[in-house]
Amino acid sequence: MKLIFNLFNLENSKSHLPRSKKKIVKKNLYKEKRLEKRKLEHKRRRINKKNNENCGVITCQNLQICIDLDFYYLMSEKEKGKLFRQLCRVWGLQKKFSGLDTTLLNGSEDFYNKGNILVSGFDKFNWRKSAGNLKDVFENKVNFVYLSPDPNCKPILEIDDNTVYVIGGLVDESGVGSKTLDKANSLSLECKRLPIKEFMKRDTKGTYNEMLSINLVVEFLCKIASGNSVKDSLSEIIPKRIGYI
């Protein structure tokens, strides 16, 4: 209500204010709108957190996830910060889904140091931590699928517990999306994408950006491993702002 009142006042006073004052009023209004959005987002997160706590542990088949951190040096400081926030959510998923087993591959000393600075208790997250060649680290596995948002990849329609699913530890605000496909090709690994186009359609508005965060990709795989259908799993994890329904 306060925001609507301010908008009304702004429209009625525009013609009476000097340009410098208009800029100040507009800036203050923008800050107020942003604050309102943050309050709504925090409320939504509190509700989701409460719902998740009530759900308890969800049983799913064994799901081997590997997060490839070879891309770490390519990211800006802002992108690295987002990466750690996404990894925190992955850790939350590991506590929620019984069969999820996550490995951090080739994390540098700088990566772990920054994680300890940015995230309280990061060093206590019970990840598997490994270094080296992917196939050597998982020598008991014969199947690997590298996940990528690249549209040239085939869609992933099912999962199995004999496959390691590799996710690039990359937050790419440039929106290029081909780095993970290039990495998969260099390792001669099969590369797949989430089947968004196959099971969802575009809404009237949205970003239509299919480069999802690491935690959302992991959550999709967890839901499939828990027995959910591909369509239902996508519907539950795709943010509304992306514009797919």
Summary of the structure (lengths in Angstrom):
residues: 245
radius of gyration: 21.2
end to end distance: 30.2
largest distance: 74.3
contacts: 672
relative contact order: 0.13
helix: 53%
strand: 15%
